[in-house]
Amino acid sequence: MLSKRIIVCLDVRDGQLTKGVRFQGNVDIGDPVDAARRYYLEGADEIVFYDITASAESRSIMLKVVERVAEAIFIPFSVGGGISSVARMRDVLLAGAEKISVNSAAVRYPGIISDGAEAFGSQAVVLGLDAKKVPPAGHCPSGYEVVIDGGRTPTGLDALAWALKAEALGAGEICLNSIDADGTLEGYELDLTALVSGAVEIPVIASGGAGAPAHLRDALVRGGASAALVASIVHYGTHPIPAIKEYLRSQGVAVRIPGVPGDGGLPGTGAGGTAGGGALP
């Protein structure tokens, strides 16, 4: 049985770790490099770094911060925000990321997914998909609409149709975030998670709403997700990563626990990835 992954999300604004609710009211809560290192040592399986205002401000991602995070951890590292070309993808990978997350730019130019997959491999291209619940209608029969620019711009795109198209274009993974659940601590949007997870063949990361370990269990089991993204519950120390993993294991969910034989070794032994990513074509 493949282990489910616990992925920590670092939303970054002006170089600082930040957190909001439903993409609003963000407050700065610390240094992203320190946080990444701490979560790596606690046993996170991956880190996701989002420059949350890059797209809305029409600017490039802060590569210096990406480089500092990559130097501090030895697990897979995904980066998103303001990445709108293959050249920028290459810059992010050279700065130390293993994966690139494309979101708003992919909606405006879907070809960036296939271009990135051709240049770097599908495993390096993650579709970031932010979805908001809407009344089911002709343009959004699933009842979920894709929203871009950090939750600011509705697109009229059906979330399920977009997930399937992105997979066909070459995306290797989908990070599926519910805007309605984001930051609420009330649990993932399980209907959305199950809908997309059941329709695509590539891994789906459940995102938005984790407030307790049981929420992760539900997303990974009932929702069918391959991984669960967490933010507030680890940022504020209410549920540390080791406690989350122990709970999931007690519930029969296969997770990697560092130091347990067969689970991939201790942090720092090279298990799970290497800083700086792999070679680029």
Phi, psi and omega per residue, in radians:
M1 nan 2.279 3.122
L2 -1.233 2.399 3.108
S3 -1.244 2.478 3.019
K4 -1.396 2.580 -3.072
R5 -1.822 2.498 2.997
I6 -1.889 2.075 -3.032
I7 -2.041 2.253 3.116
V8 -1.669 2.298 -3.132
C9 -1.721 2.222 3.042
L10 -1.934 1.784 3.000
D11 -1.439 2.210 -3.050
V12 -2.133 2.304 3.097
R13 -2.337 2.161 -3.120
D14 0.931 0.646 3.084
G15 1.427 0.030 -3.111
Q16 -2.019 2.516 3.012
L17 -1.144 2.312 -3.069
T18 -2.427 2.785 3.113
K19 -2.584 2.450 3.102
G20 -2.382 -3.004 3.087
V21 -2.191 2.185 -3.091
R22 0.905 0.684 3.070
F23 1.222 0.331 -3.123
Q24 -2.332 2.844 3.037
G25 1.116 0.598 -3.098
N26 -1.119 2.447 3.029
V27 -2.201 2.519 3.125
D28 -1.349 2.384 -3.052
I29 -2.270 0.147 3.071
G30 2.619 -2.970 -3.114
D31 -1.627 2.175 -3.087
P32 -1.128 -0.539 -3.134
V33 -1.211 -0.800 3.092
D34 -1.061 -0.732 -3.129
A35 -1.137 -0.767 3.140
A36 -1.047 -0.781 3.131
R37 -1.088 -0.753 -3.138
R38 -1.086 -0.785 -3.112
Y39 -1.205 -0.609 3.050
Y40 -1.049 -0.817 -3.134
L41 -1.181 -0.486 3.128
E42 -1.380 -0.221 3.072
G43 1.928 0.304 3.027
A44 -1.042 2.517 -3.141
D45 -1.455 -0.532 3.114
E46 -2.652 2.838 3.016
I47 -2.144 2.383 3.018
V48 -2.033 2.275 -3.106
F49 -2.030 2.095 3.087
Y50 -2.061 2.129 2.954
D51 -1.456 1.684 -2.830
I52 -1.317 -0.233 3.140
T53 -1.960 0.036 -3.072
A54 -1.073 -0.799 -3.114
S55 -1.170 -0.827 -3.111
A56 -1.098 -0.541 -3.128
E57 -1.628 0.061 3.105
S58 0.917 0.837 3.124
R59 -2.313 2.939 3.130
S60 -1.395 2.772 3.127
I61 -1.180 2.702 -3.113
M62 -1.417 1.638 -3.024
L63 -1.160 -0.547 -3.127
K64 -1.096 -0.687 3.109
V65 -1.200 -0.701 3.080
V66 -1.007 -0.801 -3.141
E67 -1.061 -0.736 -3.127
R68 -1.151 -0.689 3.090
V69 -1.145 -0.795 -3.114
A70 -1.044 -0.592 3.120
E71 -1.255 -0.327 -3.030
A72 -1.672 -0.204 -3.039
I73 -2.288 2.819 3.134
F74 -2.336 0.802 3.065
I75 -2.369 2.849 3.130
P76 -0.951 2.523 -2.968
F77 -2.437 2.090 -3.141
S78 -1.936 2.487 -3.065
V79 -2.290 2.383 3.097
G80 -2.516 2.827 3.107
G81 2.117 1.889 3.066
G82 1.255 0.327 -3.139
I83 -1.637 1.908 -2.974
S84 -2.208 0.211 3.122
S85 -2.724 2.823 3.079
V86 -1.104 -0.602 3.116
A87 -1.085 -0.717 3.118
R88 -1.235 -0.608 3.042
M89 -1.007 -0.817 -3.132
R90 -1.065 -0.720 3.121
D91 -1.036 -0.748 -3.113
V92 -1.174 -0.724 3.111
L93 -1.137 -0.720 3.106
L94 -1.170 -0.430 3.092
A95 -1.353 -0.170 3.030
G96 2.221 -0.067 3.125
A97 -1.367 2.670 3.005
E98 -1.671 -0.416 -3.092
K99 -2.367 2.673 3.062
I100 -2.052 2.301 3.075
S101 -1.797 2.171 3.086
V102 -2.005 2.437 -3.041
N103 -2.367 -1.534 -3.094
S104 -1.049 -0.764 -3.116
A105 -1.093 -0.591 -3.128
A106 -1.205 -0.584 3.079
V107 -1.174 -0.733 -3.114
R108 -1.294 -0.569 3.140
Y109 -2.467 1.468 -3.092
P110 -0.988 -0.420 -3.124
G111 -1.090 -0.298 3.117
I112 -1.114 -0.486 3.113
I113 -1.175 -0.899 -3.135
S114 -1.178 -0.641 3.101
D115 -1.110 -0.755 3.129
G116 -1.163 -0.707 3.134
A117 -1.136 -0.654 3.115
E118 -1.194 -0.669 -3.073
A119 -1.351 -0.681 -2.968
F120 -2.165 -0.105 -3.084
G121 1.684 2.531 -3.123
S122 -1.035 -0.561 -3.094
Q123 -1.097 -0.303 -3.110
A124 -1.662 -0.090 -3.050
V125 -1.968 2.048 3.131
V126 -1.959 2.281 3.009
L127 -1.516 2.077 2.957
G128 -1.517 2.107 -3.065
L129 -2.176 1.923 3.070
D130 -1.706 2.129 -3.043
A131 -2.149 2.505 3.113
K132 -2.168 2.408 -3.131
K133 -1.231 2.324 3.120
V134 -2.417 2.819 3.049
P135 -1.068 2.286 3.125
P136 -0.979 2.299 -3.121
A137 -2.608 -3.123 -3.077
G138 -1.002 -0.705 -3.104
H139 -1.457 -0.351 3.135
C140 -2.358 1.216 -3.084
P141 -1.114 -0.423 -3.138
S142 -1.288 -0.324 -3.064
G143 1.504 0.216 3.101
Y144 -2.341 2.206 -3.113
E145 -1.878 2.454 3.066
V146 -1.307 2.295 3.089
V147 -2.163 2.393 -3.071
I148 -2.121 -3.056 -3.137
D149 1.000 0.834 3.106
G150 1.109 0.643 3.102
G151 1.482 0.148 -3.040
R152 -1.636 -0.416 -2.965
T153 -2.197 1.873 3.018
P154 -1.166 2.560 -3.052
T155 -1.956 -0.325 -3.012
G156 1.403 -0.029 3.130
L157 -1.445 2.396 3.033
D158 -1.316 2.270 -3.050
A159 -1.085 -0.729 -3.132
L160 -1.162 -0.788 3.128
A161 -1.069 -0.682 -3.136
W162 -1.193 -0.682 3.096
A163 -1.056 -0.768 -3.137
L164 -1.161 -0.675 3.123
K165 -1.167 -0.740 -3.138
A166 -1.087 -0.695 3.080
E167 -1.066 -0.786 3.142
A168 -1.112 -0.534 3.138
L169 -1.347 -0.283 3.073
G170 2.135 0.098 3.071
A171 -1.064 2.429 -3.112
G172 -1.667 -0.159 -3.063
E173 -2.883 2.698 3.084
I174 -2.209 2.198 2.986
C175 -1.720 1.888 -2.952
L176 -1.793 1.887 -3.062
N177 -1.938 2.244 3.048
S178 -1.537 2.034 3.086
I179 -1.125 -0.627 -3.115
D180 -1.136 -0.583 -3.093
A181 -1.644 -0.305 -2.993
D182 -0.934 2.150 3.053
G183 1.301 0.035 -3.065
T184 -1.424 -0.360 -3.084
L185 1.156 0.307 -3.079
E186 -1.795 0.078 3.112
G187 1.937 2.718 3.121
Y188 -1.190 2.782 3.057
E189 -1.430 1.607 -2.961
L190 -1.200 -0.584 3.123
D191 -1.106 -0.772 3.108
L192 -1.111 -0.798 -3.113
T193 -1.064 -0.821 -3.128
A194 -1.155 -0.650 -3.136
L195 -1.040 -0.877 -3.081
V196 -1.330 -0.756 -3.134
S197 -1.029 -0.635 -3.115
G198 -1.357 -0.234 -3.052
A199 -1.762 -0.490 -3.075
V200 -1.840 2.811 3.131
E201 -1.661 -0.304 -3.099
I202 -1.525 2.808 -3.131
P203 -1.087 2.516 3.077
V204 -2.076 2.282 3.061
I205 -1.740 2.101 3.076
A206 -1.347 2.317 -3.084
S207 -2.474 2.479 3.033
G208 1.774 1.843 2.974
G209 1.992 -0.042 -3.084
A210 -1.121 2.179 3.112
G211 -2.264 -0.164 -3.116
A212 -2.757 2.719 3.120
P213 -0.970 -0.576 3.135
A214 -1.090 -0.513 3.095
H215 -1.144 -0.668 3.093
L216 -1.156 -0.752 3.093
R217 -0.969 -0.805 -3.107
D218 -1.101 -0.733 -3.131
A219 -1.156 -0.678 -3.085
L220 -1.373 -0.533 -3.106
V221 -1.721 -1.123 -3.115
R222 -1.213 -0.663 -3.125
G223 -1.429 -0.284 3.109
G224 1.288 0.270 -3.125
A225 -1.255 2.663 3.075
S226 -1.488 -0.362 -3.099
A227 -2.677 2.779 3.091
A228 -2.191 2.299 3.100
L229 -1.608 2.368 3.107
V230 -2.230 2.670 3.101
A231 -2.522 -1.397 -3.010
S232 -0.959 -0.726 -3.026
I233 -1.191 -0.401 3.039
V234 -1.682 -0.609 3.132
H235 -1.048 -0.680 -3.097
Y236 -1.675 0.080 3.014
G237 1.309 0.214 -3.109
T238 -1.264 -0.600 3.135
H239 -2.465 1.601 3.141
P240 -1.083 2.736 -3.091
I241 -0.992 -0.795 3.135
P242 -1.025 -0.671 3.134
A243 -1.192 -0.680 3.099
I244 -1.064 -0.790 -3.105
K245 -1.188 -0.682 3.093
E246 -1.092 -0.714 3.108
Y247 -1.094 -0.842 -3.118
L248 -1.047 -0.723 3.122
R249 -1.093 -0.676 3.124
S250 -1.153 -0.385 3.136
Q251 -1.636 0.129 3.115
G252 1.465 0.221 3.101
V253 -1.600 2.167 -3.125
A254 -1.289 2.063 3.077
V255 -2.359 2.730 3.087
R256 -1.470 2.145 3.068
I257 -1.978 1.949 -3.089
P258 -0.963 2.381 3.104
G259 1.620 -0.208 3.098
V260 -1.597 2.239 -3.110
P261 -0.907 2.324 3.123
G262 1.522 -0.078 -3.100
D263 -1.798 0.176 2.972
G264 1.847 0.026 3.033
G265 1.528 3.077 -3.107
L266 -1.425 2.644 3.018
P267 -0.966 2.462 3.122
G268 1.639 -0.105 3.134
T269 -1.616 0.010 -3.133
G270 1.680 -0.046 3.126
A271 -1.239 2.370 2.991
G272 1.561 -0.109 3.110
G273 2.600 3.000 3.105
T274 -2.309 2.507 3.112
A275 -1.110 2.463 3.106
G276 1.645 -0.137 3.063
G277 1.247 -2.978 -3.103
G278 -1.705 -3.122 3.140
A279 -1.232 2.545 3.125
L280 -1.839 2.608 3.071
P281 -1.205 nan nan
